[in-house]
């Protein structure tokens, strides 16, 4: 969990403002949910490994004896917890407010979440998530809207060139069935397959054998990984089928091709999508399309998401189609070339000790009324460090203020 100095905070807010503006332009409406949710909801088996990282809130009113009696039962100790993502709160929000929302609801959530991570580079215990979700649309239009809006936001931040890796959990299940992996083995098999980029095909096959996965299935899978693959550049039905075992079929192929066609139309050319049959994404609630953003500047993803048609039904009592895309804000903010608000005139008024407070506040208010950002600073013995700090804080000009100064007589000079 981190503190942010003024310059860092201003930079983060500039990036968030761009993301919010682009998502709003695509028809998404921002909502806000509480930072805490019921313990049972956060630990309902839909949050994957994140449930193990949740910060739980001790039940109110427990005395020492009560705590000792419940020591071995987390659910008895806690009735609330800090949210570890924004998807579980959104599902609860929609179930609570469905009657007040449109049939197809496009939501933006930008807020901090908390996970008891082991702190390391790129992993924090408190971090901001930027989520867009579409609830109530089972068609591929929803995925196309999410991908288009996300790529637009990255473009607006100067991060053009992103590629969206796309897969479908239904195709993953069909492949595992095709290779012969028993259903009971599949969760562990997917954990290993998810390491393909890191340990390679040989490493995956070795680890699957070490897991005692079905030998014939591992052999079939290793043979498939070793085959020569043709090169198909367009994201369409042909590319998808070329990346799958021969004869594998299903509605998911057509749905993915439709997403590619729609995104290509929106982007005015080919869709920046790549079919990745081994993209897994670990969240247990995904039921269909899944995706991640790859960018040439970094080796890790800048965001991801997928379809989770079964989650809201757990709270509402009936299934509602839903799909979401989350940007990795903490990763993105470090990549964005810092661009201060060039159109904002930000001036530091360096005043002598003798200048009356009323004069200073009047000067400041007059400049603020003209659209400037203004900071008052008493002149120190050495002016240079003050001006350097002001520049680092995003100020563009300064002026010396002496008794009797007016807005019209100030000599405003550029900094730097």
N, C-alpha and C positions, 0 to 999 in steps of 0.2 A: 504494500500500500504506500502510495507516494504523495509527497507534497509537490505543488507546482508553483514556481515563481511567476511573477506577472507576465514576463515575456512568453514563458511556456504556456501559461493559461490562455493568453491572447491567441497564440498560434493554434491551439486546440480548438478554440471557439471559432476561428476563421474556417478551419477545415469542417467543423460540424455545421457551420452556416451554409457552406456549399452543398454538403450532403443533404441537409434538410430542404434547401431550395430545389434541388433537382428531384428529390423524391416527391415533394409537393407538386412540382410541375407534371409529374406522371400520375397524379390523381390519388396519392396516398395521404391519409389523414393521421396526424400524430395523436397518440394516446399516452396516458401515464398510469402506471400501476404501482401499488405499494412495494417497498423494498422487502417486506416479509410476506410469506405465504404460510398456509397451514403445513405442519410437519407431514401429515399424511399425504398431502398433495405433492410435496417435493420428493417424497420417498415412495411414490406409487409404482416404481419399476419402469418408468418411461424416460428417465433422465440419464440412463446408462451409467458410466463411471462417474459422471458429475455428481450423482447422488452421494457417493462416498466422500466428496469434497465439500459438501454443504456445511455451512456454519449454522448450528442449531441454537435456539434460544431457550434457556431454562424456563420451565413452567413457573409462573408466579405463585408465591405462597408455599413453596416446598420448604420445609424445615430440614435440619440435618438428618433426622431420622427418615424423613421421606426420601431424601436424596440417596441415603444408604440403601433403602429398600428398593429403589428403582435403578440402582447403579448398573445393573446388567441389561437394562431395557431402555434404549435411547428414546423410544416412543413414549415411555412413561416419564422420562426426564424432561422432554421437550414437547411443546405444542406448536411452536412456530420455528421458522428458519429463514435466513437470508436467501433471496433468490440466487440461483447459480446460473440461470440463463433467463431469457425473456420469452421463450416459447411456452413454457408451463404457465406463467402468469397470463399470457395472452389467451390460452385455452380457457382458463378460469374466467377471465374478463368477458370473453365472448359468450360463454355459457350463462354468465350473470346478466348480460345486457343485450342478448340477442334481439329481443323485441324492439329495442331502441336503435338498432343498426340496420343498414341496408342489406338486401339479400346477398350481394357480393360485397364484402367488406375488405377494403384495402387499408392496412394499418402500418404506421411507422412507430417504432419504439426506439428511442435513443436514451440510454440510461446505464448507470453502473450495475455490475453484478459482482458476486463474491464467491470465490472458491478457495478452499484451503490447500492451494498449490504449494509445492516446494519452490520457493523463489529462485528464479534463474533468468537469464537473458530472454526477454520476450514472453515470460510467464509471470503474472502478477496475481496477487490475492484479491485485488479490487481493480476492475478494468471496465471500460465502456464498450457496450455492444451497440451496433447500429443495425436494427432489423427492419425489414419490410416483409409483410405477410399478406396473402390473399386468402380469405376464408369464404367458402360458398361456391367456388368455381372448380368443377372437376375436370375441365377441359385443359388442353395444352396451352390455351391462351394465357392462363395464369402464370405458368412457368416462363412463357415468352415475355410477358410484362415485367416480371421480376428481373430476368436477365437483362432486358433492355434498359430498365431503370438503373440497375447496378452498374452496367458498363458506362452509361451516361454520366453517373456520378463520378466514376473514376476518370473519365475523360475530362470532366470539368475541373478536376483536381490536378490535371496535368499528367495523369498516369495512363496515357493511351498505350495500347499494345497488349492489354490483358486478354488472356484466353480462358474460356470457361470449359473445364473438363466436365463431361456429362456422362451419367450412367443411370441405371434403373435397378432398384433392389429386386424387382421381379425377374430381370434378366440374370442378375447374380444368382438368385435361387435356382433358376432354370439351368444355368451352367453347372452349378454344384450337383444338381440332380443328373445332368447329362454325364458328368464325369464319374458319378456313382458314390458321392459322399453321403453317408447316412445322415438323416436329419439331425440326430442328436450331436453329431460332430461339427455341424456347420458353424455355430458361433465361434468355436476355436479356430476352425479353418479360415474364417473371414478375418480373424485377428492376424493370422499369419499372412494371408494374401495382402492385407493392408500394408505390409512391410516390403512389398515388391520393389518400390522405388529405392529403398534403402539397402536391401540385401540381395537383390537380383533374383532371377528365376531359379538358379541353382540353390541359393540360400533358402528360398521359399520351399522348394521341394525337400531339402534336408530337414528343415524345421517341421514340416508336415509329417515326415517319417518319424522324427523324434517325438512328435505328439501322438504317435501310434495311430495316425489316421489310416483309413482303409487303403491298403497297399495298391490295389488295382486302380483306385480313384486317383491316388497320388501319381502313379505312372501315367495315367491318361492325361492328367493335368500338366505334368512335366512335358509330355510329348506335344501337347497343344502349345505350351509356352515356347518350345523350341522350333516350331514350324516357321517357315518363311512367310512373311506378311507382305502383301501387296501395298502399294502406296495409293491411297485415295484421298484427295485433298478436300473435297467438299464434304460438309456435314450433311449427309442425307441417308436414305435407306441403304444405298450401296455401301457406303463407308461403315455403317453400323453392322450390316450383315457380314462384311469382310473381316471384321474384328471378332466375330463370334464363331463358335464351333459350327461346322456345316450342318444345316438342317434345323438349327435352333430357330424357333418362330415365336410369335406372340404379339399381342396388341401393343406392348411397350415399344416395339421397334417403330411402328407407325406413329405413335405419339411423340417419340423423340425426333423423328424426321420432321413432323409438323412444327415442333419447336424451332428446329433449325431453319425451316423455310420462313417462319414468322420473324425470327431475329434477323435473318439476312435481309428481308424486306425493310425492316425498321432501320437497319444500318446502311442501306443503300448499296449493298454488295454482298459478298460472302459473309456468312455468320462466323464470328470468331469463336467457334465451338469445336471441340474435339471429343469424339466418343472414346471413353476409357472404360473398357469392360471390367477392369479391376479396381475402379474407384469404389471404396467401401463406405466411408464415413461411419463412425462408430455409434451414433445415437440410435438407440433401439426403437425409437418411434417412427423412423422413416418407413414408408410403405410403397413408394414408387420412385419417381425421378429424384436423383441426387446430383449435386454439382459443387464444384470448387473453382475459385479463380486462381489461375497461375499468371505470373508476371515475369518478364525477362529480367527485371532488376533484382529479383530475389529467388531463393530456392524453395521457399515455403509459400503456402497459399495465403491469399489476402482476404479470403472469406469463403463461405459455402452455405449450403442449405439443402432443402429437399422437401418432398411431399410427405405429410404426416396425417393422412386421412383418418386414422383411428384415434387420435389423441382427444379431440374435443368431445367425442362420444362418451369418454369415460366420465366427463363432468356433466354432460347434457342428457345422456340417456339415449341418444341417437347419433349416428355417425354424420359428420359434416366434413366435406372435403376441405383441405387446407394445405398450403405450401408456403415456404418462407425462404428468405435469403438474408444472411447476416454478414456484414462487412467487419473485418478485423481492424477496428479503428486504431488500436494501439500500434499495430504494424504499419498501417497506412500513414498515420500522422508523421512518422519518422521518415517516410519516403517523399512526402510532398515538399517541393521546393518552396521555401518560405517566401511568401509575397506579402509584405505589409500592406496596409490599406493606403495605397498610393493616392487615392482620391480624398483622403482625410487629411486636413491641415491640422497638425498636432504641434502645439507650441508650448515651450517652457518659459514662463515669465520669471526671470531672475531679478528679485527686487532688493533694494537697499533696506537696511534695518529701519530707516526713518520713514518709509512709506506707510501711510495710515492704512489700517485694515480695511476701512470703508472704500478707500481708493482701489485697493487690490481686488476686493470682491466685485466692485463695479467694473473694473477692467476685464476681469475673468468672465463675468456674466455677459458683457458686451461681445466678447470674442466667441463665447459658446453660442450665443444667439445667431452669430454669423456662420455657424456650422463647424467651428474649430473644436478640437480637443485641447484642453488647457490644464497645465499643472503649475502651481505656485511653488517657487523655491527661493529661500533667502540666500543672498550671495555669500559664498564661503571665501576663505582666503585664496584657495586654489580652485579656479572655476573648471579646469579641464576634467577632473574626475566626475563632476556633476553632469557635464555635457555628454561625456562618454556613456554614463549610465542612462541618461535620457534617450540617447540614440538607440541603445540596446533595448529600451522599453518601447521603441516604436515612434518616438517623437521626431518631427522633421524640421522644426524651426525653434529659435529661441529669441528672446528680446530682453534687454536690460530695462528695468523699471525704476525710475527715480521719482521723488515727490512731484506731483503736478502732472504726471504723464497722462495722456489720453489715448484712446484707440487710434486716433488719427496721427498722433505724434510718435507712436511707438516705431522703432526701427527693428523690424522683424527680419532676422537673418537665418539662412538655411544652416542646419547642422551637418556635420560631416564634410 
